[in-house]
């Protein structure tokens, strides 16, 4: 199989690249930095892996011809102080890259890939201490992250051509399809679109976890704020295999929550780190300190949502690390 990963040099993209290369797939990485592209190209020693810039694809979208799938993970990091300029950069980087992807798919026409996995985040649901969210829950625009993810998904839905409905839904809408009456399920050549709503991805090579773990390794770990805010987490191996699962299972489309089936509170998360690393859990970090230091960005640590992966579970996806303690123990062993 041949796949392209937009934003493939990041934390999740790098792990996904290695996973697919080990399975013999051909991978195209699309990155923004020309100098970075040249460095990557010089390191690429096999025909399995190729690198292009966004400008390369803009000039010739047919470079994407013949792909079996595209994964779009491109977007500026949210782990930066949310100044007005930074917030605009976070928003624009997601919308502009998604719009570009839509243009490319339109230009490819019948030669477009069969499936697109479009990045999103569980921030689309807003935050709550009491509500439980699944893919059927309505979105929110109550805070900055909710506004970003809502705009991101809206842009994908309006910019990227997509098939009308997955097979499971089509059979419900057209119950007489393939029956003796001779009716057939409508054929739609457009790509299948999966909206990957990512939670907190746990890994040693990037993401939030190394900084979340650091205070505990220094002996100063504890709850953050009240400790009651939810942490919708997922192990790096599980999000990689979930992306692969979404691509290889044509019955999956639309929103997919990329989280563990066992969310925890911030206090439970901290106690799990303490347990796995044999470090004390004693030093709380008050909310007012975080707000003073991080400003609006403190939302990332002080608020959360209890998100469940209803779609992944209903379509038979199996997690390698569904429980937090085993996930953290696995990462400790890999360090």
Secondary structure, DSSP 8 states (H G I E B T S, - for coil): -EEEEETTTSHHHHHHHHHHHHTT-EEEEEES-HHHHHHHHHH--STTEEEEEHHHHHH-GGGGTT-SEEEE-----S-S---HHHHHHHHHHHHHHHHHHHHHHHHHGGGS-SEEEEEEEGGGG---SS-EE-TTS----SSHHHHHHHHHHHHHHHHS---S--HHHHHHH-TTTTSTT--------S-EEEEEEE-EEE-SSSSSHHHHHHHHHTT-B--BTTS-SEE-EEEHHHHHHHHHHHHH-TT--EEEEES-SS-EEHHHHHHHHHHHHT--B---B-HHHHHHHHGGGGHHHH---EE--HHHHHTT---S--SHHHHHHHHHHH-
